[in-house]
Structures are given as structure tokens and as C-alpha cells.
């Protein structure tokens, strides 16, 4: 299992939660970190035609090999 960690602001976390609230891809941990399952995210994106992660964090380089991305 591979994990990529990305530091984000509180506003970015809220935007991610709002954009992905109808998907099963994003999980909020007890400590406030957000965990994104990349496979579930891309399945959801293919179904909806939306790619909010890239819109919210356009400068970020996402590791396609990572199973999970943790937003801290």
C-alpha cells in the first residue's frame, strides 16, 4: 500500500469535503486528516465527469502510483 501526503489549508480541506461529499472516495479521520482512495476517486470522476481535486489543487503533483492520498 502506498500513500502520498499533501499539506493543505483548512479552506482547501473544506472545499475537498464539499466537492466530494457524494462520493465514497474521501474519508475524514478523527484527527481531521482527509484520506482519498484514488481508485474510488477516479471511478467517481469517470461517472460524473468532474475532477474537483485538480481544480482545488491545480499546482499539486499527484502520485498516480499511490493508493491513497492523505491531506494533512
PDB file of N, CA, C, O and CB in Angstrom:
ATOM      1  N   UNK A   1       0.849  -1.171   0.000  1.00  0.00           N
ATOM      2  CA  UNK A   1       0.000   0.000   0.000  1.00  0.00           C
ATOM      3  C   UNK A   1       0.891   1.228   0.000  1.00  0.00           C
ATOM      4  O   UNK A   1       1.776   1.355   0.846  1.00  0.00           O
ATOM      5  CB  UNK A   1      -0.964   0.001   1.216  1.00  0.00           C
ATOM      6  N   UNK A   2       0.665   2.127  -0.937  1.00  0.00           N
ATOM      7  CA  UNK A   2       1.454   3.352  -0.993  1.00  0.00           C
ATOM      8  C   UNK A   2       0.560   4.550  -0.690  1.00  0.00           C
ATOM      9  O   UNK A   2      -0.612   4.599  -1.065  1.00  0.00           O
ATOM     10  CB  UNK A   2       2.131   3.510  -2.377  1.00  0.00           C
ATOM     11  N   UNK A   3       1.158   5.507   0.000  1.00  0.00           N
ATOM     12  CA  UNK A   3       0.431   6.679   0.465  1.00  0.00           C
ATOM     13  C   UNK A   3       1.228   7.923   0.112  1.00  0.00           C
ATOM     14  O   UNK A   3       2.449   7.955   0.270  1.00  0.00           O
ATOM     15  CB  UNK A   3       0.166   6.605   1.991  1.00  0.00           C
ATOM     16  N   UNK A   4       0.534   8.946  -0.365  1.00  0.00           N
ATOM     17  CA  UNK A   4       1.135  10.250  -0.605  1.00  0.00           C
ATOM     18  C   UNK A   4       0.521  11.229   0.384  1.00  0.00           C
ATOM     19  O   UNK A   4      -0.700  11.282   0.528  1.00  0.00           O
ATOM     20  CB  UNK A   4       0.920  10.723  -2.087  1.00  0.00           C
ATOM     21  N   UNK A   5       1.357  12.004   1.067  1.00  0.00           N
ATOM     22  CA  UNK A   5       0.860  13.013   1.995  1.00  0.00           C
ATOM     23  C   UNK A   5       1.010  14.391   1.363  1.00  0.00           C
ATOM     24  O   UNK A   5       2.045  14.711   0.778  1.00  0.00           O
ATOM     25  CB  UNK A   5       1.614  12.944   3.351  1.00  0.00           C
ATOM     26  N   UNK A   6      -0.045  15.205   1.490  1.00  0.00           N
ATOM     27  CA  UNK A   6      -0.054  16.552   0.933  1.00  0.00           C
ATOM     28  C   UNK A   6      -0.575  17.511   1.992  1.00  0.00           C
ATOM     29  O   UNK A   6      -1.639  17.288   2.570  1.00  0.00           O
ATOM     30  CB  UNK A   6      -0.920  16.623  -0.361  1.00  0.00           C
ATOM     31  N   UNK A   7       0.170  18.571   2.245  1.00  0.00           N
ATOM     32  CA  UNK A   7      -0.268  19.600   3.191  1.00  0.00           C
ATOM     33  C   UNK A   7      -1.231  20.543   2.473  1.00  0.00           C
ATOM     34  O   UNK A   7      -0.947  21.036   1.382  1.00  0.00           O
ATOM     35  CB  UNK A   7       0.954  20.388   3.779  1.00  0.00           C
ATOM     36  N   UNK A   8      -2.371  20.780   3.113  1.00  0.00           N
ATOM     37  CA  UNK A   8      -3.378  21.682   2.551  1.00  0.00           C
ATOM     38  C   UNK A   8      -3.891  22.607   3.644  1.00  0.00           C
ATOM     39  O   UNK A   8      -3.751  22.324   4.833  1.00  0.00           O
ATOM     40  CB  UNK A   8      -4.551  20.887   1.915  1.00  0.00           C
ATOM     41  N   UNK A   9      -4.483  23.712   3.225  1.00  0.00           N
ATOM     42  CA  UNK A   9      -5.068  24.653   4.179  1.00  0.00           C
ATOM     43  C   UNK A   9      -6.446  24.151   4.607  1.00  0.00           C
ATOM     44  O   UNK A   9      -7.009  23.251   3.986  1.00  0.00           O
ATOM     45  CB  UNK A   9      -5.170  26.079   3.562  1.00  0.00           C
ATOM     46  N   UNK A  10      -6.973  24.737   5.664  1.00  0.00           N
ATOM     47  CA  UNK A  10      -8.317  24.368   6.123  1.00  0.00           C
ATOM     48  C   UNK A  10      -9.364  24.669   5.057  1.00  0.00           C
ATOM     49  O   UNK A  10     -10.317  23.910   4.884  1.00  0.00           O
ATOM     50  CB  UNK A  10      -8.663  25.109   7.420  1.00  0.00           C
ATOM     51  N   UNK A  11      -9.184  25.784   4.341  1.00  0.00           N
ATOM     52  CA  UNK A  11     -10.132  26.127   3.279  1.00  0.00           C
ATOM     53  C   UNK A  11     -10.108  25.088   2.166  1.00  0.00           C
ATOM     54  O   UNK A  11     -11.156  24.754   1.612  1.00  0.00           O
ATOM     55  CB  UNK A  11      -9.816  27.514   2.708  1.00  0.00           C
ATOM     56  N   UNK A  12      -8.930  24.573   1.832  1.00  0.00           N
ATOM     57  CA  UNK A  12      -8.824  23.544   0.814  1.00  0.00           C
ATOM     58  C   UNK A  12      -9.458  22.238   1.290  1.00  0.00           C
ATOM     59  O   UNK A  12     -10.106  21.543   0.507  1.00  0.00           O
ATOM     60  CB  UNK A  12      -7.361  23.319   0.439  1.00  0.00           C
ATOM     61  N   UNK A  13      -9.276  21.901   2.568  1.00  0.00           N
ATOM     62  CA  UNK A  13      -9.922  20.707   3.118  1.00  0.00           C
ATOM     63  C   UNK A  13     -11.439  20.819   3.019  1.00  0.00           C
ATOM     64  O   UNK A  13     -12.114  19.866   2.630  1.00  0.00           O
ATOM     65  CB  UNK A  13      -9.500  20.492   4.581  1.00  0.00           C
ATOM     66  N   UNK A  14     -11.971  21.988   3.374  1.00  0.00           N
ATOM     67  CA  UNK A  14     -13.420  22.191   3.306  1.00  0.00           C
ATOM     68  C   UNK A  14     -13.916  22.096   1.867  1.00  0.00           C
ATOM     69  O   UNK A  14     -14.982  21.537   1.607  1.00  0.00           O
ATOM     70  CB  UNK A  14     -13.801  23.553   3.906  1.00  0.00           C
ATOM     71  N   UNK A  15     -13.142  22.641   0.938  1.00  0.00           N
ATOM     72  CA  UNK A  15     -13.521  22.574  -0.475  1.00  0.00           C
ATOM     73  C   UNK A  15     -13.515  21.128  -0.969  1.00  0.00           C
ATOM     74  O   UNK A  15     -14.398  20.725  -1.725  1.00  0.00           O
ATOM     75  CB  UNK A  15     -12.567  23.431  -1.331  1.00  0.00           C
ATOM     76  N   UNK A  16     -12.529  20.355  -0.545  1.00  0.00           N
ATOM     77  CA  UNK A  16     -12.472  18.938  -0.922  1.00  0.00           C
ATOM     78  C   UNK A  16     -13.676  18.180  -0.361  1.00  0.00           C
ATOM     79  O   UNK A  16     -14.303  17.390  -1.066  1.00  0.00           O
ATOM     80  CB  UNK A  16     -11.159  18.298  -0.420  1.00  0.00           C
ATOM     81  N   UNK A  17     -13.994  18.426   0.913  1.00  0.00           N
ATOM     82  CA  UNK A  17     -15.131  17.751   1.537  1.00  0.00           C
ATOM     83  C   UNK A  17     -16.433  18.094   0.817  1.00  0.00           C
ATOM     84  O   UNK A  17     -17.264  17.218   0.576  1.00  0.00           O
ATOM     85  CB  UNK A  17     -15.231  18.132   3.021  1.00  0.00           C
ATOM     86  N   UNK A  18     -16.604  19.351   0.481  1.00  0.00           N
ATOM     87  CA  UNK A  18     -17.824  19.786  -0.197  1.00  0.00           C
ATOM     88  C   UNK A  18     -17.921  19.164  -1.592  1.00  0.00           C
ATOM     89  O   UNK A  18     -18.978  18.676  -1.990  1.00  0.00           O
ATOM     90  CB  UNK A  18     -17.866  21.322  -0.294  1.00  0.00           C
ATOM     91  N   UNK A  19     -16.809  19.188  -2.326  1.00  0.00           N
ATOM     92  CA  UNK A  19     -16.809  18.692  -3.699  1.00  0.00           C
ATOM     93  C   UNK A  19     -17.011  17.179  -3.773  1.00  0.00           C
ATOM     94  O   UNK A  19     -17.587  16.671  -4.735  1.00  0.00           O
ATOM     95  CB  UNK A  19     -15.511  19.067  -4.381  1.00  0.00           C
ATOM     96  N   UNK A  20     -16.534  16.460  -2.754  1.00  0.00           N
ATOM     97  CA  UNK A  20     -16.565  15.001  -2.800  1.00  0.00           C
ATOM     98  C   UNK A  20     -17.555  14.379  -1.816  1.00  0.00           C
ATOM     99  O   UNK A  20     -17.472  13.184  -1.532  1.00  0.00           O
ATOM    100  CB  UNK A  20     -15.194  14.464  -2.527  1.00  0.00           C
ATOM    101  N   UNK A  21     -18.489  15.172  -1.294  1.00  0.00           N
ATOM    102  CA  UNK A  21     -19.404  14.644  -0.282  1.00  0.00           C
ATOM    103  C   UNK A  21     -20.302  13.533  -0.808  1.00  0.00           C
ATOM    104  O   UNK A  21     -20.752  12.698  -0.024  1.00  0.00           O
ATOM    105  CB  UNK A  21     -20.256  15.755   0.261  1.00  0.00           C
ATOM    106  N   UNK A  22     -20.579  13.495  -2.109  1.00  0.00           N
ATOM    107  CA  UNK A  22     -21.443  12.455  -2.667  1.00  0.00           C
ATOM    108  C   UNK A  22     -20.659  11.235  -3.132  1.00  0.00           C
ATOM    109  O   UNK A  22     -21.246  10.244  -3.568  1.00  0.00           O
ATOM    110  CB  UNK A  22     -22.243  13.013  -3.821  1.00  0.00           C
ATOM    111  N   UNK A  23     -19.352  11.306  -3.042  1.00  0.00           N
ATOM    112  CA  UNK A  23     -18.537  10.159  -3.454  1.00  0.00           C
ATOM    113  C   UNK A  23     -18.170   9.323  -2.229  1.00  0.00           C
ATOM    114  O   UNK A  23     -18.306   9.776  -1.092  1.00  0.00           O
ATOM    115  CB  UNK A  23     -17.253  10.628  -4.200  1.00  0.00           C
ATOM    116  N   UNK A  24     -17.711   8.120  -2.472  1.00  0.00           N
ATOM    117  CA  UNK A  24     -17.230   7.251  -1.395  1.00  0.00           C
ATOM    118  C   UNK A  24     -15.709   7.278  -1.322  1.00  0.00           C
ATOM    119  O   UNK A  24     -15.101   6.449  -0.644  1.00  0.00           O
ATOM    120  CB  UNK A  24     -17.726   5.808  -1.602  1.00  0.00           C
ATOM    121  N   UNK A  25     -15.099   8.222  -2.011  1.00  0.00           N
ATOM    122  CA  UNK A  25     -13.641   8.248  -2.148  1.00  0.00           C
ATOM    123  C   UNK A  25     -12.934   8.940  -0.990  1.00  0.00           C
ATOM    124  O   UNK A  25     -11.764   8.660  -0.731  1.00  0.00           O
ATOM    125  CB  UNK A  25     -13.268   8.930  -3.430  1.00  0.00           C
ATOM    126  N   UNK A  26     -13.615   9.830  -0.294  1.00  0.00           N
ATOM    127  CA  UNK A  26     -12.967  10.655   0.724  1.00  0.00           C
ATOM    128  C   UNK A  26     -13.457  10.273   2.120  1.00  0.00           C
ATOM    129  O   UNK A  26     -14.658  10.168   2.367  1.00  0.00           O
ATOM    130  CB  UNK A  26     -13.231  12.147   0.457  1.00  0.00           C
ATOM    131  N   UNK A  27     -12.504  10.070   3.023  1.00  0.00           N
ATOM    132  CA  UNK A  27     -12.803   9.702   4.408  1.00  0.00           C
ATOM    133  C   UNK A  27     -12.119  10.710   5.325  1.00  0.00           C
ATOM    134  O   UNK A  27     -10.958  11.058   5.109  1.00  0.00           O
ATOM    135  CB  UNK A  27     -12.333   8.237   4.729  1.00  0.00           C
ATOM    136  N   UNK A  28     -12.830  11.180   6.343  1.00  0.00           N
ATOM    137  CA  UNK A  28     -12.231  12.078   7.326  1.00  0.00           C
ATOM    138  C   UNK A  28     -11.811  11.275   8.552  1.00  0.00           C
ATOM    139  O   UNK A  28     -12.622  10.580   9.165  1.00  0.00           O
ATOM    140  CB  UNK A  28     -13.220  13.210   7.721  1.00  0.00           C
ATOM    141  N   UNK A  29     -10.543  11.382   8.894  1.00  0.00           N
ATOM    142  CA  UNK A  29     -10.011  10.708  10.071  1.00  0.00           C
ATOM    143  C   UNK A  29     -10.382  11.497  11.329  1.00  0.00           C
ATOM    144  O   UNK A  29     -10.771  12.662  11.243  1.00  0.00           O
ATOM    145  CB  UNK A  29      -8.474  10.543   9.961  1.00  0.00           C
ATOM    146  N   UNK A  30     -10.263  10.867  12.482  1.00  0.00           N
ATOM    147  CA  UNK A  30     -10.583  11.518  13.753  1.00  0.00           C
ATOM    148  C   UNK A  30      -9.714  12.743  14.013  1.00  0.00           C
ATOM    149  O   UNK A  30     -10.149  13.692  14.664  1.00  0.00           O
ATOM    150  CB  UNK A  30     -10.427  10.533  14.894  1.00  0.00           C
ATOM    151  N   UNK A  31      -8.482  12.720  13.502  1.00  0.00           N
ATOM    152  CA  UNK A  31      -7.559  13.837  13.733  1.00  0.00           C
ATOM    153  C   UNK A  31      -7.757  14.975  12.736  1.00  0.00           C
ATOM    154  O   UNK A  31      -7.029  15.966  12.785  1.00  0.00           O
ATOM    155  CB  UNK A  31      -6.125  13.346  13.661  1.00  0.00           C
ATOM    156  N   UNK A  32      -8.730  14.851  11.831  1.00  0.00           N
ATOM    157  CA  UNK A  32      -9.021  15.906  10.872  1.00  0.00           C
ATOM    158  C   UNK A  32      -8.381  15.715   9.510  1.00  0.00           C
ATOM    159  O   UNK A  32      -8.703  16.441   8.569  1.00  0.00           O
ATOM    160  CB  UNK A  32      -8.589  17.198  11.425  1.00  0.00           C
ATOM    161  N   UNK A  33      -7.478  14.751   9.388  1.00  0.00           N
ATOM    162  CA  UNK A  33      -6.875  14.468   8.083  1.00  0.00           C
ATOM    163  C   UNK A  33      -7.933  13.875   7.161  1.00  0.00           C
ATOM    164  O   UNK A  33      -8.849  13.184   7.607  1.00  0.00           O
ATOM    165  CB  UNK A  33      -5.661  13.499   8.225  1.00  0.00           C
ATOM    166  N   UNK A  34      -7.790  14.156   5.871  1.00  0.00           N
ATOM    167  CA  UNK A  34      -8.669  13.586   4.869  1.00  0.00           C
ATOM    168  C   UNK A  34      -7.898  12.540   4.083  1.00  0.00           C
ATOM    169  O   UNK A  34      -6.763  12.781   3.670  1.00  0.00           O
ATOM    170  CB  UNK A  34      -9.235  14.682   3.933  1.00  0.00           C
ATOM    171  N   UNK A  35      -8.502  11.390   3.876  1.00  0.00           N
ATOM    172  CA  UNK A  35      -7.867  10.296   3.151  1.00  0.00           C
ATOM    173  C   UNK A  35      -8.673  10.042   1.875  1.00  0.00           C
ATOM    174  O   UNK A  35      -9.876   9.789   1.924  1.00  0.00           O
ATOM    175  CB  UNK A  35      -7.777   9.000   4.037  1.00  0.00           C
ATOM    176  N   UNK A  36      -7.993  10.113   0.748  1.00  0.00           N
ATOM    177  CA  UNK A  36      -8.630   9.907  -0.546  1.00  0.00           C
ATOM    178  C   UNK A  36      -8.177   8.585  -1.138  1.00  0.00           C
ATOM    179  O   UNK A  36      -6.980   8.349  -1.297  1.00  0.00           O
ATOM    180  CB  UNK A  36      -8.309  11.065  -1.506  1.00  0.00           C
ATOM    181  N   UNK A  37      -9.128   7.725  -1.463  1.00  0.00           N
ATOM    182  CA  UNK A  37      -8.852   6.483  -2.168  1.00  0.00           C
ATOM    183  C   UNK A  37      -8.835   6.834  -3.657  1.00  0.00           C
ATOM    184  O   UNK A  37      -9.871   7.173  -4.228  1.00  0.00           O
ATOM    185  CB  UNK A  37      -9.925   5.355  -1.833  1.00  0.00           C
ATOM    186  N   UNK A  38      -7.661   6.753  -4.282  1.00  0.00           N
ATOM    187  CA  UNK A  38      -7.530   7.215  -5.667  1.00  0.00           C
ATOM    188  C   UNK A  38      -8.369   6.398  -6.645  1.00  0.00           C
ATOM    189  O   UNK A  38      -8.947   6.964  -7.572  1.00  0.00           O
ATOM    190  CB  UNK A  38      -6.080   7.167  -6.088  1.00  0.00           C
ATOM    191  N   UNK A  39      -8.448   5.085  -6.462  1.00  0.00           N
ATOM    192  CA  UNK A  39      -9.251   4.272  -7.380  1.00  0.00           C
ATOM    193  C   UNK A  39     -10.719   4.680  -7.318  1.00  0.00           C
ATOM    194  O   UNK A  39     -11.365   4.848  -8.352  1.00  0.00           O
ATOM    195  CB  UNK A  39      -9.102   2.775  -7.048  1.00  0.00           C
ATOM    196  N   UNK A  40     -11.240   4.838  -6.111  1.00  0.00           N
ATOM    197  CA  UNK A  40     -12.639   5.245  -5.941  1.00  0.00           C
ATOM    198  C   UNK A  40     -12.857   6.655  -6.484  1.00  0.00           C
ATOM    199  O   UNK A  40     -13.904   6.947  -7.063  1.00  0.00           O
ATOM    200  CB  UNK A  40     -13.046   5.178  -4.452  1.00  0.00           C
ATOM    201  N   UNK A  41     -11.870   7.526  -6.297  1.00  0.00           N
ATOM    202  CA  UNK A  41     -11.971   8.901  -6.806  1.00  0.00           C
ATOM    203  C   UNK A  41     -12.081   8.909  -8.325  1.00  0.00           C
ATOM    204  O   UNK A  41     -12.969   9.558  -8.877  1.00  0.00           O
ATOM    205  CB  UNK A  41     -10.754   9.734  -6.361  1.00  0.00           C
ATOM    206  N   UNK A  42     -11.193   8.198  -9.003  1.00  0.00           N
ATOM    207  CA  UNK A  42     -11.221   8.208 -10.461  1.00  0.00           C
ATOM    208  C   UNK A  42     -12.449   7.494 -11.017  1.00  0.00           C
ATOM    209  O   UNK A  42     -12.941   7.868 -12.082  1.00  0.00           O
ATOM    210  CB  UNK A  42      -9.962   7.565 -11.009  1.00  0.00           C
ATOM    211  N   UNK A  43     -12.952   6.483 -10.326  1.00  0.00           N
ATOM    212  CA  UNK A  43     -14.219   5.860 -10.730  1.00  0.00           C
ATOM    213  C   UNK A  43     -15.348   6.872 -10.644  1.00  0.00           C
ATOM    214  O   UNK A  43     -16.177   6.971 -11.549  1.00  0.00           O
ATOM    215  CB  UNK A  43     -14.535   4.629  -9.850  1.00  0.00           C
ATOM    216  N   UNK A  44     -15.376   7.624  -9.549  1.00  0.00           N
ATOM    217  CA  UNK A  44     -16.405   8.653  -9.348  1.00  0.00           C
ATOM    218  C   UNK A  44     -16.272   9.742 -10.405  1.00  0.00           C
ATOM    219  O   UNK A  44     -17.273  10.208 -10.949  1.00  0.00           O
ATOM    220  CB  UNK A  44     -16.300   9.267  -7.930  1.00  0.00           C
ATOM    221  N   UNK A  45     -15.043  10.148 -10.695  1.00  0.00           N
ATOM    222  CA  UNK A  45     -14.807  11.174 -11.721  1.00  0.00           C
ATOM    223  C   UNK A  45     -15.298  10.711 -13.084  1.00  0.00           C
ATOM    224  O   UNK A  45     -15.911  11.481 -13.823  1.00  0.00           O
ATOM    225  CB  UNK A  45     -13.315  11.528 -11.796  1.00  0.00           C
ATOM    226  N   UNK A  46     -15.031   9.459 -13.417  1.00  0.00           N
ATOM    227  CA  UNK A  46     -15.480   8.921 -14.699  1.00  0.00           C
ATOM    228  C   UNK A  46     -17.006   8.908 -14.782  1.00  0.00           C
ATOM    229  O   UNK A  46     -17.573   9.149 -15.848  1.00  0.00           O
ATOM    230  CB  UNK A  46     -14.927   7.504 -14.907  1.00  0.00           C
ATOM    231  N   UNK A  47     -17.666   8.629 -13.667  1.00  0.00           N
ATOM    232  CA  UNK A  47     -19.128   8.593 -13.638  1.00  0.00           C
ATOM    233  C   UNK A  47     -19.733   9.987 -13.756  1.00  0.00           C
ATOM    234  O   UNK A  47     -20.742  10.178 -14.435  1.00  0.00           O
ATOM    235  CB  UNK A  47     -19.611   7.930 -12.356  1.00  0.00           C
ATOM    236  N   UNK A  48     -19.107  10.967 -13.090  1.00  0.00           N
ATOM    237  CA  UNK A  48     -19.691  12.314 -13.029  1.00  0.00           C
ATOM    238  C   UNK A  48     -19.129  13.280 -14.063  1.00  0.00           C
ATOM    239  O   UNK A  48     -19.777  14.269 -14.406  1.00  0.00           O
ATOM    240  CB  UNK A  48     -19.481  12.890 -11.666  1.00  0.00           C
ATOM    241  N   UNK A  49     -17.929  13.002 -14.562  1.00  0.00           N
ATOM    242  CA  UNK A  49     -17.277  13.927 -15.493  1.00  0.00           C
ATOM    243  C   UNK A  49     -16.635  15.103 -14.796  1.00  0.00           C
ATOM    244  O   UNK A  49     -16.203  16.053 -15.448  1.00  0.00           O
ATOM    245  CB  UNK A  49     -18.269  14.430 -16.499  1.00  0.00           C
ATOM    246  N   UNK A  50     -16.565  15.053 -13.478  1.00  0.00           N
ATOM    247  CA  UNK A  50     -15.963  16.137 -12.681  1.00  0.00           C
ATOM    248  C   UNK A  50     -14.635  15.675 -12.104  1.00  0.00           C
ATOM    249  O   UNK A  50     -14.467  14.509 -11.748  1.00  0.00           O
ATOM    250  CB  UNK A  50     -16.916  16.589 -11.539  1.00  0.00           C
ATOM    251  N   UNK A  51     -13.693  16.612 -12.018  1.00  0.00           N
ATOM    252  CA  UNK A  51     -12.371  16.331 -11.445  1.00  0.00           C
ATOM    253  C   UNK A  51     -12.016  17.434 -10.446  1.00  0.00           C
ATOM    254  O   UNK A  51     -11.125  18.242 -10.708  1.00  0.00           O
ATOM    255  CB  UNK A  51     -11.280  16.228 -12.568  1.00  0.00           C
ATOM    256  N   UNK A  52     -12.708  17.472  -9.299  1.00  0.00           N
ATOM    257  CA  UNK A  52     -12.539  18.586  -8.360  1.00  0.00           C
ATOM    258  C   UNK A  52     -11.155  18.658  -7.716  1.00  0.00           C
ATOM    259  O   UNK A  52     -10.698  19.750  -7.377  1.00  0.00           O
ATOM    260  CB  UNK A  52     -13.570  18.486  -7.284  1.00  0.00           C
ATOM    261  N   UNK A  53     -10.492  17.547  -7.542  1.00  0.00           N
ATOM    262  CA  UNK A  53      -9.175  17.550  -6.910  1.00  0.00           C
ATOM    263  C   UNK A  53      -8.204  18.402  -7.713  1.00  0.00           C
ATOM    264  O   UNK A  53      -7.451  19.194  -7.146  1.00  0.00           O
ATOM    265  CB  UNK A  53      -8.637  16.117  -6.771  1.00  0.00           C
ATOM    266  N   UNK A  54      -8.221  18.243  -9.014  1.00  0.00           N
ATOM    267  CA  UNK A  54      -7.341  19.004  -9.878  1.00  0.00           C
ATOM    268  C   UNK A  54      -7.729  20.488  -9.916  1.00  0.00           C
ATOM    269  O   UNK A  54      -6.870  21.350 -10.098  1.00  0.00           O
ATOM    270  CB  UNK A  54      -7.362  18.419 -11.282  1.00  0.00           C
ATOM    271  N   UNK A  55      -9.024  20.782  -9.743  1.00  0.00           N
ATOM    272  CA  UNK A  55      -9.475  22.174  -9.715  1.00  0.00           C
ATOM    273  C   UNK A  55      -9.088  22.869  -8.412  1.00  0.00           C
ATOM    274  O   UNK A  55      -8.694  24.035  -8.421  1.00  0.00           O
ATOM    275  CB  UNK A  55     -10.986  22.240  -9.906  1.00  0.00           C
ATOM    276  N   UNK A  56      -9.200  22.161  -7.306  1.00  0.00           N
ATOM    277  CA  UNK A  56      -8.912  22.736  -5.991  1.00  0.00           C
ATOM    278  C   UNK A  56      -7.420  22.865  -5.746  1.00  0.00           C
ATOM    279  O   UNK A  56      -6.975  23.833  -5.130  1.00  0.00           O
ATOM    280  CB  UNK A  56      -9.539  21.891  -4.897  1.00  0.00           C
ATOM    281  N   UNK A  57      -6.642  21.902  -6.222  1.00  0.00           N
ATOM    282  CA  UNK A  57      -5.185  21.890  -6.013  1.00  0.00           C
ATOM    283  C   UNK A  57      -4.474  21.774  -7.363  1.00  0.00           C
ATOM    284  O   UNK A  57      -3.829  20.761  -7.633  1.00  0.00           O
ATOM    285  CB  UNK A  57      -4.765  20.713  -5.070  1.00  0.00           C
ATOM    286  N   UNK A  58      -4.586  22.809  -8.223  1.00  0.00           N
ATOM    287  CA  UNK A  58      -4.045  22.701  -9.584  1.00  0.00           C
ATOM    288  C   UNK A  58      -2.519  22.605  -9.652  1.00  0.00           C
ATOM    289  O   UNK A  58      -1.990  22.076 -10.629  1.00  0.00           O
ATOM    290  CB  UNK A  58      -4.490  23.881 -10.387  1.00  0.00           C
ATOM    291  N   UNK A  59      -1.815  23.090  -8.667  1.00  0.00           N
ATOM    292  CA  UNK A  59      -0.355  23.099  -8.688  1.00  0.00           C
ATOM    293  C   UNK A  59       0.251  21.812  -8.126  1.00  0.00           C
ATOM    294  O   UNK A  59       1.458  21.593  -8.232  1.00  0.00           O
ATOM    295  CB  UNK A  59       0.159  24.286  -7.907  1.00  0.00           C
ATOM    296  N   UNK A  60      -0.576  20.973  -7.535  1.00  0.00           N
ATOM    297  CA  UNK A  60      -0.067  19.771  -6.859  1.00  0.00           C
ATOM    298  C   UNK A  60       0.258  18.663  -7.858  1.00  0.00           C
ATOM    299  O   UNK A  60      -0.463  18.459  -8.834  1.00  0.00           O
ATOM    300  CB  UNK A  60      -1.092  19.262  -5.834  1.00  0.00           C
ATOM    301  N   UNK A  61       1.345  17.960  -7.602  1.00  0.00           N
ATOM    302  CA  UNK A  61       1.743  16.825  -8.429  1.00  0.00           C
ATOM    303  C   UNK A  61       1.318  15.547  -7.705  1.00  0.00           C
ATOM    304  O   UNK A  61       1.933  15.158  -6.712  1.00  0.00           O
ATOM    305  CB  UNK A  61       3.293  16.835  -8.712  1.00  0.00           C
ATOM    306  N   UNK A  62       0.274  14.902  -8.202  1.00  0.00           N
ATOM    307  CA  UNK A  62      -0.264  13.709  -7.562  1.00  0.00           C
ATOM    308  C   UNK A  62       0.475  12.464  -8.045  1.00  0.00           C
ATOM    309  O   UNK A  62       0.768  12.321  -9.233  1.00  0.00           O
ATOM    310  CB  UNK A  62      -1.769  13.580  -7.842  1.00  0.00           C
ATOM    311  N   UNK A  63       0.766  11.580  -7.119  1.00  0.00           N
ATOM    312  CA  UNK A  63       1.452  10.329  -7.425  1.00  0.00           C
ATOM    313  C   UNK A  63       0.416   9.310  -7.890  1.00  0.00           C
ATOM    314  O   UNK A  63      -0.386   8.828  -7.089  1.00  0.00           O
ATOM    315  CB  UNK A  63       2.244   9.798  -6.184  1.00  0.00           C
ATOM    316  N   UNK A  64       0.430   8.982  -9.176  1.00  0.00           N
ATOM    317  CA  UNK A  64      -0.541   8.036  -9.719  1.00  0.00           C
ATOM    318  C   UNK A  64      -0.360   6.624  -9.175  1.00  0.00           C
ATOM    319  O   UNK A  64      -1.275   5.804  -9.258  1.00  0.00           O
ATOM    320  CB  UNK A  64      -0.444   8.011 -11.221  1.00  0.00           C
ATOM    321  N   UNK A  65       0.801   6.338  -8.625  1.00  0.00           N
ATOM    322  CA  UNK A  65       1.083   5.016  -8.086  1.00  0.00           C
ATOM    323  C   UNK A  65       0.555   4.847  -6.657  1.00  0.00           C
ATOM    324  O   UNK A  65       0.422   3.722  -6.175  1.00  0.00           O
ATOM    325  CB  UNK A  65       2.577   4.756  -8.118  1.00  0.00           C
ATOM    326  N   UNK A  66       0.254   5.957  -5.982  1.00  0.00           N
ATOM    327  CA  UNK A  66      -0.230   5.901  -4.597  1.00  0.00           C
ATOM    328  C   UNK A  66      -1.685   5.413  -4.572  1.00  0.00           C
ATOM    329  O   UNK A  66      -2.514   5.854  -5.368  1.00  0.00           O
ATOM    330  CB  UNK A  66      -0.111   7.300  -3.913  1.00  0.00           C
ATOM    331  N   UNK A  67      -1.973   4.507  -3.653  1.00  0.00           N
ATOM    332  CA  UNK A  67      -3.341   4.038  -3.489  1.00  0.00           C
ATOM    333  C   UNK A  67      -4.187   5.091  -2.764  1.00  0.00           C
ATOM    334  O   UNK A  67      -5.373   5.264  -3.045  1.00  0.00           O
ATOM    335  CB  UNK A  67      -3.361   2.705  -2.718  1.00  0.00           C
ATOM    336  N   UNK A  68      -3.543   5.783  -1.827  1.00  0.00           N
ATOM    337  CA  UNK A  68      -4.239   6.770  -1.011  1.00  0.00           C
ATOM    338  C   UNK A  68      -3.462   8.076  -0.988  1.00  0.00           C
ATOM    339  O   UNK A  68      -2.233   8.088  -1.045  1.00  0.00           O
ATOM    340  CB  UNK A  68      -4.448   6.245   0.416  1.00  0.00           C
ATOM    341  N   UNK A  69      -4.204   9.178  -0.902  1.00  0.00           N
ATOM    342  CA  UNK A  69      -3.600  10.493  -0.685  1.00  0.00           C
ATOM    343  C   UNK A  69      -4.170  10.991   0.639  1.00  0.00           C
ATOM    344  O   UNK A  69      -5.383  10.995   0.850  1.00  0.00           O
ATOM    345  CB  UNK A  69      -3.900  11.509  -1.891  1.00  0.00           C
ATOM    346  N   UNK A  70      -3.271  11.410   1.521  1.00  0.00           N
ATOM    347  CA  UNK A  70      -3.690  11.939   2.824  1.00  0.00           C
ATOM    348  C   UNK A  70      -3.449  13.440   2.814  1.00  0.00           C
ATOM    349  O   UNK A  70      -2.325  13.901   2.619  1.00  0.00           O
ATOM    350  CB  UNK A  70      -2.916  11.247   4.010  1.00  0.00           C
ATOM    351  N   UNK A  71      -4.509  14.185   3.024  1.00  0.00           N
ATOM    352  CA  UNK A  71      -4.427  15.643   3.083  1.00  0.00           C
ATOM    353  C   UNK A  71      -4.305  16.036   4.553  1.00  0.00           C
ATOM    354  O   UNK A  71      -5.227  15.831   5.344  1.00  0.00           O
ATOM    355  CB  UNK A  71      -5.681  16.325   2.406  1.00  0.00           C
ATOM    356  N   UNK A  72      -3.154  16.604   4.904  1.00  0.00           N
ATOM    357  CA  UNK A  72      -2.891  16.955   6.301  1.00  0.00           C
ATOM    358  C   UNK A  72      -2.840  18.452   6.477  1.00  0.00           C
ATOM    359  O   UNK A  72      -2.629  18.936   7.589  1.00  0.00           O
ATOM    360  CB  UNK A  72      -1.587  16.330   6.779  1.00  0.00           C
TER     361      UNK A  72
END
